[in-house]
Amino acid sequence: MAAAKAIGYVGAGTVEFILDAAGEFFFLEVNTRLQVEHPVTELVTGLDLVALQLAVAEGEALPPAALHPAISGHAVEARLYAEDVAAGYLPATGTLHRFELPSLPGVRVDAGVQRGSQVSVYYDPMLAKVIAHAPSRQQAARLLARTLAEARLHGVVTNRDLLVGILREQEFLDSAIDTGYLTRHDPADLVRRDPTRDRLHALATALADQAAGRDRATVLATLPSGWRNVPNGPQRVTYESAGRPLAVDYRIAGARVEATVDGSDLGAVLVHECGPHDVDVEVAGRRRRIRVERAGDLRYADSPLGATTLLELPRFPEPVSEAATGSLLAPMPGTVVRVETRAGDAVRAGQILVVLEAMKMEHSVVAPHDGTVTTLAATLGQSVDQGTVLAVVEGTDDE
């Protein structure tokens, strides 16, 4: 309030400071608007800042509760983004086939999308703000992590796993964080996948796909799911998850299943219930329910263990043509906003050749090595999909 008075500012605004290790504050900036984190203030004070902003604009005075707010508990907010963390936080696009977050006491969700929304390259990639309020900071962090982990987010790559990893990391829970947190903690470690979960989800998905196939059957519909006239031969389906193939071999014998996933024997598997979308399975004495959804060749498996996205690979893939050696591919969908080279130019490793823009972010496509631009396919203003060939750089003879 003192800063606002000093500059004669009237209205909603946010004054930002940075705190050093000695406990000293340093001024950063003033934003003459509500910040994206305003729900945190609202949850710990019980105030509606948007309503207060409108009231002041209409000439009303701030009420005493806003002048001397009482703080209750702790709140933590996470920004759920459509972005690929593993690819360097590149924005992601696509259709949200499912967007569901559990309704838990103390959790607030401010979302700008819903099921069926199209996430395009033209807008900010934030899908929602998810905020948890609890008596302590650690409780709020655990509640927020649970909410995000149990969310069903299908169709677009998100930063959900990174958020959950941070919220459950001890240094974060101890409030021993600073602006170098993600330098000390490799995001790849924070989002490290659980191979046990992925194998279980792959098996459940294979069983659900089998059940879905029986539901669609127009002949011999009375045969049980997974039945075959060569009982000694296992059935096989291969999925891809996080760029890694997962081969599922299974043989169904009533309620029991013999299965290996990625070469690992899952041991005793007992299927309590199996349908196209729900699989209730017990593996090594642990019983879990996995929900499976489909969108084309993609499968989305969700359980208390988390979420796994699986791409069904064709059993007999057709040969495909590969891009020419030295091809530079678009790392994301976007628009070509600058072309910094021409066909025939000699270029150096790291030299910027093409710049793409998507979701208010620019991404430079650089030469991977010294050489010559033999093909330039990108044109200014062109809209490209991920994987589009932008240019081809042939290396020099001494490489």
C-alpha positions as MATLAB code, in Angstrom:
seq = 'MAAAKAIGYVGAGTVEFILDAAGEFFFLEVNTRLQVEHPVTELVTGLDLVALQLAVAEGEALPPAALHPAISGHAVEARLYAEDVAAGYLPATGTLHRFELPSLPGVRVDAGVQRGSQVSVYYDPMLAKVIAHAPSRQQAARLLARTLAEARLHGVVTNRDLLVGILREQEFLDSAIDTGYLTRHDPADLVRRDPTRDRLHALATALADQAAGRDRATVLATLPSGWRNVPNGPQRVTYESAGRPLAVDYRIAGARVEATVDGSDLGAVLVHECGPHDVDVEVAGRRRRIRVERAGDLRYADSPLGATTLLELPRFPEPVSEAATGSLLAPMPGTVVRVETRAGDAVRAGQILVVLEAMKMEHSVVAPHDGTVTTLAATLGQSVDQGTVLAVVEGTDDE';
ca = [
       0.000    0.000    0.000;
       2.917    2.323    0.729;
       4.264    1.753   -2.794;
       0.872    2.571   -4.330;
       0.647    5.785   -2.314;
       4.180    6.772   -3.266;
       3.376    6.690   -6.992;
      -0.233    7.831   -6.688;
      -1.586    4.529   -8.012;
      -5.277    3.729   -7.525;
      -6.706    0.314   -8.412;
      -5.805   -3.333   -8.242;
      -2.130   -4.070   -8.664;
       0.709   -6.364   -7.684;
       4.065   -5.271   -6.285;
       6.769   -7.910   -6.765;
       9.907   -8.391   -4.687;
      12.655  -10.978   -4.549;
      13.995  -12.250   -1.220;
      17.675  -13.070   -0.739;
      19.232  -15.663    1.582;
      19.748  -13.026    4.289;
      16.057  -12.185    4.387;
      16.357   -8.859    2.569;
      13.747   -7.850    0.006;
      14.581   -6.259   -3.354;
      11.989   -4.523   -5.519;
      11.313   -6.037   -8.954;
       8.257   -4.412  -10.548;
       4.671   -3.267  -10.266;
       1.973   -4.924  -12.357;
      -1.095   -2.727  -12.676;
      -3.479   -5.647  -12.677;
      -4.348   -8.807  -10.806;
      -1.695  -11.475  -11.215;
      -2.354  -15.080  -12.177;
      -1.627  -16.057   -8.557;
      -4.502  -13.997   -7.097;
      -6.457  -17.159   -6.055;
      -3.737  -17.845   -3.455;
      -4.483  -14.512   -1.777;
      -8.214  -15.139   -2.042;
      -8.023  -18.569   -0.415;
      -5.912  -17.488    2.560;
      -7.866  -14.261    3.168;
     -11.402  -15.176    2.088;
     -11.492  -12.024   -0.072;
     -12.768  -11.854   -3.650;
     -10.189   -9.615   -5.314;
     -12.053   -9.437   -8.612;
     -15.236   -8.291   -6.875;
     -13.246   -5.736   -4.859;
     -11.602   -4.463   -8.034;
     -14.988   -3.879   -9.639;
     -16.344   -2.235   -6.485;
     -13.452    0.218   -6.350;
     -13.937    1.000  -10.041;
     -17.529    1.941   -9.204;
     -16.338    4.366   -6.536;
     -16.804    2.229   -3.436;
     -14.303    2.233   -0.583;
     -12.433   -0.903    0.388;
     -14.082   -2.681    3.328;
     -12.162   -3.118    6.621;
     -11.602   -6.816    5.855;
      -9.605   -5.828    2.759;
      -7.599   -3.162    4.599;
      -6.657   -5.506    7.430;
      -7.006   -9.047    6.035;
      -6.802  -12.054    8.339;
      -4.623  -14.894    7.051;
      -5.891  -18.451    7.427;
      -3.813  -21.466    6.435;
      -1.633  -21.902    3.367;
      -2.382  -22.081   -0.357;
      -0.261  -23.405   -3.228;
      -1.063  -22.806   -6.897;
       0.131  -24.766   -9.919;
      -0.162  -23.667  -13.523;
      -1.203  -26.630  -15.652;
       0.273  -26.071  -19.108;
       0.031  -27.782  -22.474;
       3.757  -28.239  -22.898;
       6.289  -31.001  -23.450;
       8.771  -30.815  -20.574;
      11.034  -33.528  -21.988;
      11.364  -31.612  -25.273;
      12.510  -28.441  -23.526;
       9.126  -27.071  -22.429;
       7.888  -26.747  -25.990;
       4.187  -25.819  -26.191;
       1.879  -28.657  -27.203;
      -1.279  -28.598  -29.293;
      -4.196  -30.915  -29.908;
      -7.727  -31.744  -28.845;
      -8.557  -32.372  -25.196;
     -10.409  -35.666  -25.385;
     -10.844  -35.601  -21.605;
     -10.207  -32.905  -19.020;
     -11.248  -33.985  -15.541;
      -9.817  -32.979  -12.174;
     -11.167  -34.555   -8.981;
     -13.404  -32.418   -6.771;
     -11.600  -32.471   -3.432;
     -12.276  -30.282   -0.375;
      -9.902  -27.324   -0.312;
      -9.137  -27.430   -4.047;
     -10.044  -24.698   -6.518;
      -9.727  -25.027  -10.296;
      -9.780  -21.999  -12.605;
      -9.857  -23.550  -16.084;
     -10.033  -21.992  -19.511;
     -10.716  -25.270  -21.317;
     -13.024  -28.246  -21.152;
     -13.426  -31.623  -22.764;
     -13.350  -31.180  -26.537;
     -11.439  -27.890  -26.447;
      -8.853  -27.362  -29.153;
      -5.464  -26.214  -27.889;
      -4.001  -24.235  -30.780;
      -0.758  -22.405  -31.502;
      -2.442  -18.997  -31.257;
      -2.944  -18.664  -27.507;
      -1.078  -19.077  -24.227;
      -0.651  -22.801  -23.413;
      -2.005  -22.541  -19.847;
      -4.962  -24.890  -19.439;
      -5.875  -24.193  -15.828;
      -4.771  -22.894  -12.473;
      -5.145  -25.509   -9.741;
      -4.968  -24.217   -6.165;
      -5.037  -26.164   -2.892;
      -5.749  -24.631    0.553;
      -4.924  -26.400    3.830;
      -3.827  -25.609    7.410;
      -0.114  -26.063    6.560;
       1.999  -25.587    3.467;
       2.990  -29.260    3.344;
      -0.659  -30.327    3.559;
      -1.561  -27.925    0.754;
       1.280  -29.270   -1.400;
       0.238  -32.889   -0.801;
      -3.397  -32.074   -1.589;
      -2.418  -30.305   -4.797;
      -0.135  -33.177   -5.839;
      -2.949  -35.679   -5.278;
      -5.389  -33.578   -7.297;
      -3.033  -33.338  -10.264;
      -2.003  -36.995  -10.064;
      -5.644  -38.135  -10.136;
      -6.599  -35.816  -12.998;
      -7.576  -37.397  -16.312;
      -5.893  -35.328  -19.029;
      -6.145  -36.899  -22.457;
      -5.177  -35.616  -25.875;
      -2.504  -33.016  -25.107;
       0.909  -33.364  -23.504;
       1.009  -31.419  -20.213;
       3.461  -30.490  -17.475;
       1.368  -32.402  -14.915;
       4.067  -34.979  -14.044;
       6.652  -32.247  -13.446;
       4.269  -30.377  -11.150;
       3.529  -33.536   -9.152;
       7.234  -34.354   -8.941;
       8.047  -30.890   -7.574;
       5.168  -30.902   -5.097;
       6.365  -34.224   -3.650;
      10.083  -33.386   -3.600;
      11.476  -32.914   -0.091;
      13.410  -29.701   -0.716;
      10.264  -28.072   -2.037;
       8.238  -29.360    0.911;
      10.860  -27.943    3.273;
      10.552  -24.516    1.575;
      14.291  -24.677    0.757;
      13.697  -23.335   -2.742;
      14.995  -20.462   -4.829;
      15.286  -19.376   -8.452;
      17.888  -22.096   -9.055;
      15.629  -24.941   -7.978;
      15.246  -26.509  -11.433;
      18.976  -26.119  -12.035;
      19.699  -28.287   -9.015;
      16.820  -30.673   -9.724;
      16.847  -32.045  -13.254;
      13.241  -32.131  -14.528;
      14.030  -35.562  -16.005;
      14.544  -36.851  -12.450;
      11.382  -35.178  -11.162;
       9.257  -36.786  -13.880;
      11.060  -40.133  -13.901;
       8.559  -42.738  -14.982;
       7.544  -45.679  -12.820;
       8.259  -48.803  -14.924;
       6.007  -50.933  -12.675;
       3.083  -48.594  -13.301;
       3.686  -48.465  -17.035;
       3.879  -52.265  -17.288;
       0.656  -52.688  -15.306;
      -1.090  -50.064  -17.415;
       0.148  -51.694  -20.622;
      -1.269  -55.069  -19.549;
      -4.573  -53.524  -18.476;
      -4.785  -51.664  -21.782;
      -4.171  -54.877  -23.735;
      -6.948  -56.629  -21.783;
      -9.306  -53.682  -22.286;
      -8.545  -53.638  -26.002;
      -9.266  -57.353  -26.131;
     -12.617  -56.779  -24.416;
     -13.412  -53.915  -26.783;
     -12.676  -56.199  -29.720;
     -15.098  -58.807  -28.367;
     -17.777  -56.144  -27.965;
     -17.378  -55.235  -31.629;
     -17.361  -58.858  -32.808;
     -20.063  -59.740  -35.310;
     -19.331  -63.480  -35.313;
     -18.774  -65.953  -32.464;
     -19.763  -63.231  -30.016;
     -20.330  -65.762  -27.236;
     -16.653  -66.715  -27.051;
     -14.885  -65.332  -23.965;
     -12.520  -62.409  -24.371;
      -9.020  -63.544  -25.290;
     -10.042  -67.050  -26.364;
      -8.035  -68.646  -29.135;
      -7.803  -72.138  -30.566;
      -4.049  -72.343  -29.980;
      -3.991  -72.067  -26.178;
      -0.240  -72.535  -25.826;
       0.537  -69.478  -27.944;
       0.394  -66.128  -26.137;
      -1.206  -63.113  -27.699;
       0.962  -60.072  -28.299;
       0.352  -56.370  -28.669;
       3.007  -53.666  -28.638;
       2.568  -50.129  -27.403;
       4.898  -47.171  -27.266;
       5.144  -45.093  -24.105;
       7.446  -42.084  -23.670;
       9.317  -43.147  -26.822;
       9.905  -46.706  -25.571;
       8.193  -49.848  -26.904;
       6.289  -52.031  -24.424;
       5.551  -55.514  -25.766;
       2.701  -57.266  -23.921;
       2.507  -61.049  -24.187;
      -0.456  -62.611  -22.407;
      -2.473  -65.801  -22.266;
      -5.958  -65.805  -20.703;
      -7.197  -68.823  -18.758;
     -10.503  -67.880  -17.199;
      -9.929  -65.260  -14.506;
      -6.189  -65.864  -14.503;
      -3.717  -64.345  -16.915;
      -0.129  -65.279  -17.620;
       1.640  -62.156  -18.801;
       5.013  -60.598  -19.499;
       5.489  -56.926  -20.327;
       8.728  -55.623  -21.761;
      10.222  -59.033  -20.988;
       9.277  -58.862  -17.281;
       7.094  -61.599  -15.830;
       4.284  -59.959  -13.853;
       3.734  -63.068  -11.771;
       0.270  -64.170  -10.696;
      -2.347  -62.010  -12.405;
      -6.001  -62.319  -11.411;
      -8.635  -60.406  -13.387;
     -11.679  -59.547  -11.259;
     -13.418  -57.514  -13.965;
     -12.514  -56.537  -17.502;
     -14.407  -54.300  -19.889;
     -13.483  -51.974  -22.751;
     -12.900  -49.075  -20.339;
     -12.414  -50.575  -16.853;
     -10.030  -53.293  -15.737;
      -9.995  -54.548  -12.140;
      -6.807  -56.574  -11.858;
      -4.728  -58.087   -9.070;
      -0.983  -58.438   -9.634;
       1.279  -60.010   -7.016;
      -1.421  -59.578   -4.389;
      -2.058  -55.867   -5.139;
      -5.489  -55.097   -6.556;
      -6.090  -51.967   -8.622;
      -8.672  -50.569  -11.015;
      -7.376  -49.053  -14.257;
      -9.527  -46.921  -16.535;
      -8.712  -46.960  -20.242;
      -9.825  -44.487  -22.921;
      -9.063  -44.479  -26.641;
      -8.514  -41.826  -29.288;
      -7.473  -43.413  -32.560;
      -4.278  -45.403  -31.948;
      -3.681  -43.682  -28.601;
      -4.620  -45.218  -25.255;
      -4.875  -43.331  -21.970;
      -4.611  -45.444  -18.819;
      -5.357  -43.900  -15.403;
      -5.149  -45.502  -11.970;
      -4.165  -44.555   -8.401;
      -0.577  -45.078   -9.558;
      -0.841  -42.225  -12.070;
      -1.317  -41.939  -15.816;
       0.272  -43.562  -18.854;
      -0.183  -42.628  -22.509;
       0.273  -45.557  -24.888;
       0.436  -45.597  -28.662;
      -0.599  -48.905  -30.220;
       2.004  -49.927  -32.765;
       0.971  -51.831  -35.884;
       1.788  -55.513  -35.744;
       3.009  -55.476  -39.346;
       4.159  -51.886  -39.999;
       4.277  -50.638  -43.549;
       7.618  -49.280  -44.759;
       7.801  -45.508  -44.553;
      10.119  -43.085  -46.240;
      12.632  -41.388  -43.975;
      13.596  -37.737  -44.139;
      16.833  -37.021  -45.956;
      20.021  -36.959  -43.894;
      20.533  -33.487  -42.446;
      16.835  -32.620  -42.464;
      15.766  -30.047  -39.881;
      12.257  -30.810  -38.669;
       9.791  -28.485  -36.986;
       9.934  -29.359  -33.260;
       6.351  -28.153  -32.731;
       3.382  -26.836  -34.701;
       3.738  -23.132  -35.362;
       4.187  -20.282  -37.809;
       7.429  -19.383  -39.571;
       8.173  -15.815  -38.472;
      11.767  -15.499  -39.723;
      13.913  -17.222  -42.329;
      17.571  -16.419  -41.762;
      19.164  -18.344  -44.643;
      18.828  -19.209  -48.307;
      19.369  -22.367  -50.316;
      23.027  -22.654  -51.187;
      24.269  -20.724  -48.141;
      27.213  -22.043  -46.147;
      26.287  -22.213  -42.473;
      28.033  -22.873  -39.176;
      26.942  -25.229  -36.388;
      24.475  -23.447  -34.120;
      23.586  -20.767  -36.664;
      19.890  -19.815  -36.604;
      18.194  -20.788  -39.862;
      14.441  -20.580  -39.178;
      12.403  -19.146  -36.302;
       8.971  -20.546  -35.412;
       6.344  -18.908  -33.215;
       3.672  -20.738  -31.248;
       1.656  -19.694  -28.199;
       3.513  -16.375  -27.825;
       6.875  -18.180  -27.782;
       9.618  -18.222  -30.390;
      11.794  -21.251  -31.094;
      14.942  -21.126  -33.188;
      15.858  -23.987  -35.508;
      19.651  -24.053  -35.847;
      22.173  -25.785  -38.035;
      23.296  -29.035  -36.374;
      26.756  -28.830  -37.958;
      28.830  -26.883  -40.443;
      27.660  -27.354  -43.997;
      25.540  -26.086  -46.856;
      21.789  -25.482  -47.004;
      20.818  -27.707  -49.916;
      17.069  -27.373  -49.418;
      15.033  -24.579  -47.851;
      11.370  -25.575  -47.543;
      10.268  -22.977  -44.976;
       8.667  -19.732  -46.140;
       7.772  -16.640  -44.151;
       4.268  -16.861  -42.677;
       3.946  -20.593  -43.364;
       2.015  -22.688  -40.825;
       3.766  -25.992  -40.175;
       2.990  -29.150  -38.250;
       5.399  -30.875  -35.914;
       7.863  -32.935  -37.981;
       7.612  -30.804  -41.132;
      10.944  -30.573  -42.987;
      12.075  -26.930  -42.818;
      15.520  -27.253  -44.383;
      18.262  -29.713  -45.233;
      21.885  -29.053  -44.266;
      24.564  -31.253  -45.798;
      27.796  -31.503  -43.827;
      31.180  -30.543  -45.132;
      33.441  -33.243  -46.605;
      35.681  -33.407  -43.525;
      32.805  -34.383  -41.172;
];
